[in-house]
Amino acid sequence: MIPPAVVPADPTRSKRFFSHPLSRALLCGVLLGAISLGCGGGTKNSVSGKVTLDGKPVAGEISFVGTSGEAKAPLLDGNYTVTNPPKGECNIVIQSLTMGGGPAIKPPPGMEKAGGGTGTLSGTGAGGVPPPAKYGQPNNGLKFTVTGGKQTYDIQLTP
């Protein structure tokens, strides 16, 4: 029996692949994608702090409104952490957990006193007092400049 002929590898094959413009674009795209993804889990931009009214923690929602977007977070026991707020100067909006400016949202029957609170999501049962209505508009005078990284901003509201 005669062994089959061994065909030597074509040494110019890899050169031909990378000489094609489409293959170079594909390789560049894959490399740029890998570089932009990095290892993941990088530090996010965030602003954390505590919102109080007459020394009492505020419950509701806080929003950082900038020219490039908006980021929101809940206010529980006055504490908040807004992740990835828009960079630059932001107006801060603080709203109660109510719908359409109406009364506080009531929990389902039988759960009114869960947690020993007042039975409303904007009352002290949600971990704080509701903010004054004037802070629910972007032109309320509360401003903060987001520079990136982890920042802290405590806010003391007035009635």
KOLDREN-237066 format. One line per 4 residues: number of its first residue (from 1); their letters; for each residue x, y, z of N, C-alpha, C. Coordinates in Angstrom, 3 decimals. Layout:
N
NUM = a = X,Y,Z,X,Y,Z,X,Y,Z  ... .
END
This chain:
159
1 = mipp = 0.827,-1.168,0.000,0.000,0.000,0.000,0.877,1.239,0.000  0.502,2.150,-0.806,1.275,3.387,-0.943,0.625,4.447,-0.068  1.422,5.103,0.815,0.849,6.142,1.666,0.385,7.337,0.831  -0.681,7.977,1.285,-1.152,9.153,0.542,-0.109,10.268,0.581 .
5 = avvp = -0.135,11.051,-0.445,0.834,12.148,-0.532,0.484,13.217,0.502  1.489,13.713,1.150,1.309,14.792,2.124,1.485,16.105,1.393  0.448,16.928,1.491,0.500,18.222,0.816,1.005,19.248,1.820  2.083,19.920,1.513,2.588,20.935,2.450,1.598,22.096,2.555 .
9 = adpt = 1.570,22.689,3.752,0.688,23.838,3.989,1.114,25.002,3.122  0.139,25.764,2.707,0.403,26.930,1.873,0.863,28.076,2.774  2.108,28.458,2.730,2.603,29.512,3.627,2.022,30.888,3.316  1.447,31.079,2.165,0.905,32.400,1.822,-0.560,32.532,2.197 .
13 = rskr = -1.162,31.429,2.697,-2.604,31.470,2.999,-2.935,32.513,4.076  -2.176,32.537,5.192,-2.467,33.513,6.245,-2.209,34.930,5.755  -1.242,35.094,4.906,-0.977,36.428,4.362,-2.128,36.889,3.480  -2.704,35.944,2.720,-3.823,36.305,1.860,-5.042,36.711,2.696 .
17 = ffsh = -5.282,36.022,3.834,-6.443,36.340,4.676,-6.367,37.772,5.204  -5.197,38.159,5.720,-5.065,39.489,6.315,-4.866,40.586,5.283  -4.676,40.206,4.017,-4.548,41.240,2.994,-5.912,41.677,2.467  -6.944,40.911,2.777,-8.295,41.277,2.339,-8.830,42.376,3.251 .
21 = plsr = -9.357,43.483,2.719,-9.818,44.606,3.548,-10.913,44.223,4.545  -11.804,43.319,4.158,-12.889,42.925,5.047,-12.362,42.165,6.260  -11.361,41.331,6.069,-10.818,40.573,7.200,-10.090,41.488,8.171  -9.429,42.512,7.655,-8.772,43.466,8.560,-9.807,44.251,9.357 .
25 = allc = -10.898,44.643,8.719,-11.959,45.368,9.428,-12.577,44.486,10.509  -12.777,43.212,10.200,-13.328,42.276,11.176,-12.391,42.125,12.371  -11.108,41.965,12.107,-10.129,41.834,13.180,-10.091,43.096,14.039  -10.105,44.271,13.419,-10.099,45.530,14.180,-11.355,45.645,15.039 .
29 = gvll = -12.503,45.268,14.478,-13.758,45.326,15.235,-13.730,44.426,16.446  -13.220,43.231,16.290,-13.132,42.288,17.415,-12.183,42.831,18.481  -11.040,43.358,18.073,-10.081,43.896,19.043,-10.638,45.122,19.773  -11.286,46.027,19.050,-11.861,47.206,19.702,-12.976,46.815,20.664 .
33 = gais = -13.789,45.834,20.271,-14.849,45.356,21.164,-14.282,44.776,22.438  -13.229,43.992,22.312,-12.615,43.387,23.492,-11.999,44.451,24.398  -11.391,45.448,23.796,-10.775,46.516,24.593,-11.850,47.341,25.310  -12.947,47.669,24.602,-13.976,48.506,25.222,-14.710,47.772,26.334 .
37 = lgcg = -14.852,46.460,26.213,-15.506,45.695,27.283,-14.604,45.559,28.496  -13.334,45.459,28.267,-12.390,45.314,29.369,-12.700,44.091,30.204  -12.414,44.188,31.470,-12.660,43.074,32.379,-14.039,43.145,32.986  -14.786,44.212,32.749,-16.124,44.353,33.330,-16.023,44.697,34.808 .
41 = ggtk = -17.159,45.035,35.404,-17.200,45.314,36.838,-16.486,46.586,37.239  -16.279,47.503,36.299,-15.599,48.741,36.638,-16.435,49.614,37.554  -15.805,50.632,38.098,-16.491,51.540,39.011,-17.505,52.367,38.250  -18.715,52.407,38.745,-19.759,53.231,38.148,-19.726,54.603,38.795 .
45 = nsvs = -20.224,55.571,38.048,-20.425,56.886,38.636,-21.637,56.802,39.542  -21.563,57.437,40.699,-22.703,57.436,41.617,-22.643,58.642,42.535  -23.839,59.026,42.992,-23.953,60.057,44.017,-24.815,59.464,45.121  -24.302,59.487,46.350,-25.018,58.962,47.511,-25.151,60.051,48.554 .
49 = gkvt = -26.140,59.900,49.410,-26.291,60.864,50.481,-27.546,60.626,51.282  -27.871,61.617,52.090,-29.051,61.552,52.949,-29.836,62.849,52.763  -31.171,62.693,52.656,-32.059,63.847,52.517,-32.893,63.947,53.790  -32.864,65.128,54.419,-33.621,65.333,55.665,-34.488,66.580,55.560 .
53 = ldgk = -35.534,66.589,56.369,-36.423,67.738,56.509,-36.601,67.967,58.001  -36.113,69.088,58.501,-36.146,69.376,59.941,-35.500,68.251,60.743  -34.417,67.697,60.222,-33.677,66.639,60.909,-34.273,65.245,60.768  -35.425,65.130,60.085,-36.066,63.823,59.904,-35.778,63.309,58.499 .
57 = pvag = -35.568,61.996,58.339,-35.296,61.443,57.006,-36.522,61.578,56.100  -36.259,61.791,54.818,-37.309,61.965,53.814,-37.488,60.660,53.047  -38.742,60.306,52.757,-39.062,59.145,51.923,-39.623,59.643,50.598  -39.302,58.952,49.519,-39.810,59.330,48.202,-38.868,58.886,47.121 .
61 = eisf = -38.646,59.783,46.164,-37.768,59.494,45.033,-36.937,60.725,44.737  -35.662,60.508,44.424,-34.775,61.603,44.063,-34.334,61.405,42.614  -34.291,62.515,41.858,-33.881,62.480,40.453,-32.789,63.511,40.230  -31.772,63.122,39.481,-30.737,64.042,39.026,-31.007,64.283,37.544 .
65 = vgts = -31.385,65.528,37.193,-31.778,65.857,35.829,-30.702,66.754,35.220  -30.038,66.231,34.187,-28.995,66.989,33.498,-29.358,67.205,32.045  -28.482,67.862,31.315,-28.747,68.125,29.897,-28.663,66.845,29.073  -27.933,65.841,29.561,-27.775,64.599,28.788,-28.654,63.463,29.290 .
69 = geak = -29.536,63.729,30.246,-30.417,62.662,30.707,-30.823,62.833,32.157  -31.354,61.744,32.704,-31.883,61.766,34.070,-31.617,60.410,34.716  -31.347,60.434,36.023,-31.169,59.200,36.797,-31.952,59.345,38.093  -32.648,58.255,38.485,-33.508,58.287,39.671,-33.100,57.206,40.656 .
73 = apll = -33.524,57.419,41.918,-33.311,56.413,42.954,-34.348,56.617,44.054  -34.701,55.541,44.753,-35.635,55.687,45.874,-34.953,56.334,47.077  -35.759,57.009,47.882,-35.304,57.582,49.155,-35.939,56.752,50.267  -35.146,55.970,50.950,-35.632,55.160,52.061,-34.845,55.536,53.304 .
77 = dgny = -35.545,55.903,54.352,-34.904,56.413,55.562,-33.998,57.594,55.242  -34.353,58.329,54.178,-33.582,59.497,53.782,-32.351,59.184,52.958  -31.966,57.924,52.847,-30.743,57.542,52.132,-31.028,57.260,50.664  -30.055,57.588,49.820,-30.177,57.317,48.389,-28.809,57.035,47.786 .
81 = tvtn = -28.817,56.332,46.665,-27.641,56.172,45.814,-28.135,56.189,44.377  -27.761,57.224,43.648,-28.110,57.356,42.244,-26.917,56.857,41.441  -27.126,55.801,40.648,-26.028,55.274,39.829,-26.105,55.863,38.425  -24.937,56.143,37.896,-24.767,56.713,36.559,-25.612,57.966,36.314 .
85 = ppkg = -25.507,58.964,37.197,-26.210,60.227,36.916,-25.530,60.935,35.745  -26.248,61.815,35.049,-25.617,62.551,33.956,-24.515,63.459,34.496  -23.397,63.515,33.782,-22.288,64.361,34.218,-22.607,65.822,33.946  -22.024,66.681,34.782,-22.245,68.115,34.660,-23.233,68.586,35.714 .
89 = ecni = -23.686,69.826,35.546,-24.628,70.387,36.516,-26.005,69.743,36.356  -26.564,69.301,37.468,-27.876,68.646,37.479,-28.823,69.393,38.407  -30.075,69.484,37.995,-31.138,69.912,38.893,-31.578,68.678,39.664  -31.878,68.846,40.925,-32.313,67.723,41.760,-33.801,67.879,42.047 .
93 = viqs = -34.545,66.819,41.766,-35.987,66.803,42.004,-36.258,65.736,43.056  -37.006,66.108,44.088,-37.357,65.163,45.158,-38.865,65.122,45.263  -39.416,63.927,45.055,-40.869,63.777,45.041,-41.312,62.749,46.067  -42.526,62.956,46.531,-43.184,62.003,47.412,-43.671,60.824,46.580 .
97 = ltmg = -43.915,59.700,47.215,-44.448,58.532,46.508,-45.967,58.632,46.425  -46.434,59.601,45.649,-47.871,59.767,45.430,-48.125,59.719,43.941  -49.364,59.538,43.574,-49.718,59.469,42.168,-50.474,60.733,41.778  -49.932,61.461,40.827,-50.611,62.630,40.292,-50.896,63.716,41.301 .
101 = ggpa = -50.073,63.846,42.325,-50.249,64.881,43.318,-51.395,64.606,44.272  -51.932,63.400,44.218,-53.051,63.047,45.084,-52.568,62.580,46.439  -53.431,61.901,47.156,-53.053,61.425,48.479,-52.000,60.330,48.383  -51.367,60.049,49.491,-50.338,59.018,49.536,-50.917,57.672,49.118 .
105 = ikpp = -50.101,56.846,48.509,-50.526,55.526,48.059,-50.789,54.645,49.268  -51.938,54.019,49.301,-52.301,53.139,50.412,-51.942,51.698,50.067  -51.409,50.936,51.017,-51.133,49.525,50.770,-52.437,48.720,50.757  -52.395,47.462,50.274,-53.590,46.625,50.246,-54.167,46.422,51.644 .
109 = pgme = -55.472,46.154,51.733,-56.089,45.913,53.037,-55.383,44.787,53.786  -55.276,44.968,55.070,-54.615,43.972,55.901,-53.128,44.215,56.063  -52.566,45.120,55.254,-51.134,45.404,55.343,-50.876,46.851,55.741  -51.907,47.517,56.239,-51.779,48.932,56.557,-50.674,49.218,57.564 .
113 = kagg = -50.527,48.343,58.538,-49.565,48.607,59.609,-48.334,47.710,59.518  -48.082,47.134,58.346,-46.891,46.291,58.203,-45.657,47.133,58.495  -44.815,46.665,59.350,-43.618,47.397,59.711,-43.868,48.451,60.770  -45.081,48.544,61.286,-45.365,49.474,62.370,-45.454,50.917,61.947 .
117 = gtgt = -45.661,51.186,60.645,-45.698,52.559,60.172,-47.099,53.126,60.162  -47.251,54.199,59.427,-48.530,54.899,59.382,-49.489,54.307,58.369  -49.005,53.436,57.512,-49.878,52.828,56.524,-49.884,53.539,55.189  -48.978,54.504,54.970,-48.862,55.146,53.666,-47.413,55.070,53.231 .
121 = lsgt = -47.207,55.022,51.915,-45.840,54.931,51.421,-45.101,56.255,51.491  -45.806,57.360,51.646,-45.113,58.638,51.748,-45.025,59.118,53.195  -45.597,58.374,54.100,-45.531,58.749,55.507,-44.335,58.111,56.178  -44.284,58.159,57.477,-43.136,57.648,58.205,-43.013,56.138,58.107 .
125 = gagg = -44.059,55.422,57.659,-43.982,53.978,57.513,-43.041,53.549,56.411  -42.690,54.442,55.478,-41.772,54.110,54.399,-40.357,54.524,54.750  -40.133,54.887,55.992,-38.785,55.261,56.391,-38.516,56.740,56.271  -39.530,57.563,56.395,-39.286,58.991,56.345,-40.555,59.785,56.144 .
129 = vppp = -40.384,61.097,56.169,-41.496,62.023,55.969,-41.522,62.423,54.494  -42.684,62.825,53.980,-42.733,63.256,52.582,-42.045,64.603,52.409  -41.439,64.831,51.243,-40.807,66.133,51.011,-41.861,67.188,50.695  -41.564,68.461,50.957,-42.476,69.527,50.556,-42.654,69.523,49.032 .
133 = akyg = -43.847,69.877,48.576,-44.184,69.824,47.150,-43.272,70.690,46.289  -42.726,71.778,46.857,-41.898,72.692,46.053,-40.653,72.013,45.491  -40.205,70.900,46.087,-39.007,70.208,45.605,-39.310,69.227,44.476  -40.582,69.125,44.072,-40.973,68.220,42.996,-40.799,68.790,41.603 .
137 = qpnn = -40.268,70.015,41.489,-40.053,70.677,40.193,-38.557,70.885,39.959  -38.104,70.812,38.692,-36.671,70.980,38.400,-36.100,72.347,38.759  -36.930,73.378,38.816,-36.434,74.732,39.115,-36.552,75.062,40.603  -36.384,74.073,41.467,-36.566,74.276,42.915,-35.332,74.851,43.606 .
141 = glkf = -34.239,75.034,42.879,-33.026,75.604,43.462,-31.994,74.577,43.909  -32.353,73.290,43.937,-31.383,72.259,44.308,-30.553,71.887,43.087  -29.235,72.044,43.184,-28.334,71.731,42.072,-27.110,71.007,42.616  -26.523,70.183,41.755,-25.299,69.483,42.116,-24.522,69.216,40.834 .
145 = tvtg = -23.194,69.367,40.891,-22.356,69.099,39.728,-21.743,67.713,39.861  -22.110,66.846,38.920,-21.598,65.475,38.889,-20.307,65.479,38.082  -19.218,65.055,38.727,-17.917,65.031,38.056,-17.469,63.629,37.693  -18.121,62.609,38.235,-17.749,61.225,37.956,-17.184,60.565,39.197 .
149 = gkqt = -17.125,59.240,39.160,-16.667,58.487,40.321,-17.756,58.423,41.370  -17.353,58.173,42.608,-18.313,58.099,43.708,-18.296,59.421,44.468  -19.463,60.066,44.512,-19.590,61.352,45.195,-20.653,61.255,46.282  -20.573,62.171,47.245,-21.541,62.231,48.336,-22.156,63.618,48.373 .
153 = ydiq = -23.495,63.660,48.563,-24.186,64.939,48.655,-25.378,64.782,49.597  -25.269,65.360,50.790,-26.367,65.368,51.747,-27.200,66.627,51.530  -28.520,66.485,51.630,-29.429,67.593,51.337,-30.330,67.831,52.532  -30.390,69.092,52.984,-31.279,69.466,54.083,-32.399,70.337,53.499 .
157 = ltp = -33.596,69.792,53.445,-34.736,70.516,52.909,-35.333,71.438,53.971  -36.007,72.483,53.487,-36.738,73.383,54.388,-38.217,73.294,54.040  -39.101,73.511,55.037,-40.540,73.430,54.773,-41.018,74.455,53.770 .
END
